[in-house]
Amino acid sequence: MPEPLEPVFRSDVTVQLVKHSADDAHVLWSARVSTQGEQSLDQIGADPERSKGLINYLMRDRHGSPFEATSMTFFVSAPIFVFREFMRHRAGWSYNEESGRYRELEPVFYVPGRDRKLLQKGKPGQYRFEEALPEHHEIVESYTERAYREAYRAYREMLAAGIAREVARSVLPVGLYSSMYATCNARSLMHFLGLRTTHPAAATKSYPQREIEMVAEQMETAWAELMPLTHAAFNANGRIAP
């Protein structure tokens, strides 16, 4: 029998900006080639108000390609079910996720925090989530933690018996934490944020699952620091990706 490993239960997600070539000047540099030809990046942004106006124009009139002249790579640690939603975003994104074929997966699992709304009311397409009572959280915690422990025990016993990792992993639940590098440009990130966040400035309301919204909020915070003019224009124009 393999030595037991004590599971770790988390209710958060981790997002880190690990590298980038993204700032407002990249957008201006890309846009101005249309009217001024080639320029060096150090020629860009000398007039802050003009720069702000051009970025707002691009956003307002949906001239999206200049925003693609940027790149950001995030390291994300989150439950597998979050990544399955993430993979719906394909245009302008690339992903590389840790592999259960090549490494033994660690027993880190998602359990909703006490601030997570648990009760679903209404029919598909028109439902809402409501606050749960303490006993509802106790039910979720009890059943999920029990299921996680049993699934991971089965996984480890199969590995100990010589079963291939790619087969043994099939018993593990989507609440298991995984990690990935996710790379995008500002345009694809804005499309993601428009769908995966709730925000008072949004012209079209979205109702994302809370766990992927937690990832999106941290990505937005990092991006807003890199590209404040672009972020402000995104909010001023209804949070619609150009």
C-alpha positions in Angstrom: 0.0 0.0 0.0 1.3 3.5 -0.8 1.9 6.0 1.9 -1.2 8.1 2.3 -0.9 11.8 1.3 -3.1 14.3 3.2 -5.3 16.2 0.7 -5.1 20.0 0.6 -8.4 21.8 0.3 -8.5 25.3 -1.3 -11.2 27.8 -2.2 -9.0 30.3 -4.1 -7.2 30.5 -7.5 -3.7 31.7 -8.3 -2.9 34.0 -11.2 0.5 35.5 -11.9 1.7 37.6 -14.9 5.0 35.9 -15.7 6.0 37.7 -18.9 4.6 40.3 -21.2 5.3 42.7 -24.1 2.2 44.8 -23.6 1.6 48.5 -23.0 -0.4 51.3 -24.5 2.5 52.4 -26.7 2.3 49.0 -28.6 -1.3 49.8 -29.6 -0.4 53.3 -30.7 2.7 52.1 -32.6 0.6 49.5 -34.4 -2.3 51.8 -35.2 -0.2 54.7 -36.6 1.5 52.6 -39.2 -1.8 53.0 -41.1 -1.3 56.8 -41.5 2.4 57.5 -40.7 4.3 54.4 -41.8 7.1 52.9 -39.8 7.9 54.5 -36.4 10.1 53.4 -33.5 8.4 52.8 -30.2 10.3 55.6 -28.5 8.5 58.1 -30.9 5.1 57.0 -29.5 3.2 58.6 -26.7 4.8 62.0 -26.6 1.3 63.6 -26.4 -0.7 61.8 -23.7 -4.1 63.4 -24.5 -3.7 62.5 -28.2 -2.7 59.0 -27.3 -5.7 58.7 -25.0 -8.0 59.9 -27.8 -6.6 57.5 -30.4 -7.0 54.5 -28.1 -10.5 55.5 -27.3 -11.3 56.0 -31.0 -9.9 52.5 -31.8 -12.0 51.0 -29.1 -15.2 52.9 -29.9 -15.1 52.3 -33.6 -14.0 48.6 -33.2 -10.6 48.9 -34.9 -9.3 45.8 -33.0 -6.1 44.7 -34.7 -3.8 47.3 -33.1 -4.6 45.7 -29.7 -3.2 42.4 -31.0 0.3 43.9 -31.1 0.7 42.9 -27.4 1.4 39.6 -25.5 0.8 38.5 -21.9 1.5 35.1 -20.4 -0.2 34.2 -17.1 0.5 31.3 -14.8 -2.9 30.0 -13.5 -3.6 27.5 -10.8 -7.2 26.6 -10.6 -9.6 23.6 -10.5 -9.8 21.5 -13.7 -13.4 22.5 -14.4 -12.2 26.2 -14.7 -9.7 25.2 -17.4 -12.4 23.4 -19.3 -14.4 26.7 -19.5 -11.1 28.5 -20.3 -10.6 26.3 -23.4 -13.8 27.7 -24.9 -11.6 30.8 -25.6 -9.5 29.9 -28.7 -9.0 33.0 -30.8 -5.9 34.8 -29.7 -5.1 32.3 -26.8 -2.6 29.6 -26.4 -2.4 27.2 -23.5 0.1 24.7 -22.0 -1.3 22.7 -19.0 0.5 20.3 -16.7 0.0 16.7 -17.7 -1.2 13.8 -15.7 0.4 11.5 -18.2 3.9 12.6 -17.2 3.8 13.5 -13.6 2.0 12.2 -10.5 -0.8 14.7 -9.6 -0.8 16.2 -6.2 -3.9 16.0 -3.9 -5.0 19.6 -4.0 -8.8 20.0 -4.4 -11.3 22.8 -4.6 -14.0 23.3 -1.9 -16.2 26.4 -2.3 -15.5 29.1 0.3 -18.3 30.2 2.7 -18.8 33.3 0.6 -19.7 31.3 -2.5 -23.4 31.4 -3.4 -24.6 27.7 -3.6 -28.3 27.7 -4.2 -29.5 27.8 -7.8 -33.0 29.0 -8.4 -34.9 29.1 -11.7 -34.7 27.3 -15.0 -31.7 27.1 -17.4 -31.0 30.5 -19.0 -33.0 32.3 -16.3 -31.6 31.0 -13.1 -29.9 32.9 -10.3 -27.7 32.0 -7.4 -28.6 32.8 -3.8 -26.8 32.8 -0.5 -26.6 29.4 1.3 -27.1 28.6 4.9 -24.3 27.2 7.0 -25.8 23.7 6.8 -25.6 23.9 3.0 -21.9 24.6 3.1 -21.4 21.8 5.6 -23.1 19.4 3.1 -20.9 20.5 0.2 -17.8 20.3 2.3 -18.6 16.9 3.7 -19.4 15.2 0.5 -16.8 16.8 -1.7 -13.9 16.2 0.8 -15.1 12.6 1.2 -15.2 12.0 -2.6 -11.8 13.7 -3.1 -10.2 11.5 -0.5 -11.6 8.3 -1.9 -10.7 9.2 -5.5 -7.2 10.1 -4.7 -6.7 6.9 -2.6 -7.8 4.9 -5.7 -5.5 6.9 -7.9 -2.5 6.2 -5.7 -3.3 2.5 -5.3 -3.4 2.1 -9.0 -0.1 3.9 -9.4 1.4 1.6 -6.7 0.2 -1.4 -8.7 2.0 -0.2 -11.8 -1.0 1.2 -13.7 0.0 3.9 -16.1 -0.5 7.5 -14.9 -2.6 8.3 -18.0 -5.0 5.5 -17.0 -5.0 6.0 -13.2 -5.8 9.7 -13.5 -9.3 8.9 -14.9 -10.7 8.4 -11.4 -9.7 12.0 -10.3 -12.5 14.6 -10.2 -12.6 18.0 -12.0 -12.3 19.7 -8.6 -8.5 18.7 -8.7 -6.2 21.7 -9.1 -4.2 21.9 -12.3 -1.9 24.6 -13.6 -1.2 26.1 -17.0 0.5 28.9 -18.9 -2.1 31.0 -20.8 -0.9 33.5 -23.4 -3.1 36.1 -25.0 -3.1 39.6 -26.5 -5.1 42.6 -25.2 -7.9 42.1 -27.7 -8.4 38.4 -26.8 -8.2 39.3 -23.1 -10.9 41.9 -23.5 -13.2 39.4 -25.1 -12.5 37.0 -22.3 -13.2 39.7 -19.7 -16.4 40.7 -21.4 -17.8 37.2 -21.0 -16.2 36.1 -17.7 -16.7 39.0 -15.4 -19.7 41.0 -14.1 -19.1 44.7 -14.1 -21.4 47.8 -13.8 -19.8 49.3 -16.9 -20.7 46.3 -19.1 -23.2 47.2 -21.9 -24.0 43.5 -22.2 -24.4 41.7 -18.9 -22.6 38.4 -18.4 -23.2 35.7 -15.8 -20.0 33.7 -15.5 -19.4 30.9 -13.1 -17.8 32.4 -10.0 -14.6 30.4 -10.1 -13.6 31.5 -13.6 -14.6 35.0 -12.7 -12.0 34.8 -9.9 -9.3 34.1 -12.4 -10.6 36.8 -14.8 -10.6 39.5 -12.0 -6.9 38.8 -11.2 -6.0 38.9 -14.9 -7.8 42.2 -15.3 -6.0 43.7 -12.3 -2.6 42.8 -13.8 -3.6 44.0 -17.3 -4.9 47.4 -16.1 -1.5 48.2 -14.6 0.2 47.4 -17.9 -2.2 49.2 -20.2 -4.2 51.9 -18.2 -5.3 53.9 -21.3 -6.6 50.8 -23.0 -8.3 49.5 -19.8 -10.0 52.9 -19.3 -11.2 52.9 -22.9 -12.5 49.3 -22.5 -14.6 50.4 -19.6 -15.8 53.6 -21.2 -17.1 51.8 -24.2 -19.2 49.2 -22.5 -16.5 46.5 -22.0 -17.0 45.2 -25.5 -13.8 43.9 -27.2 -13.0 45.8 -30.4 
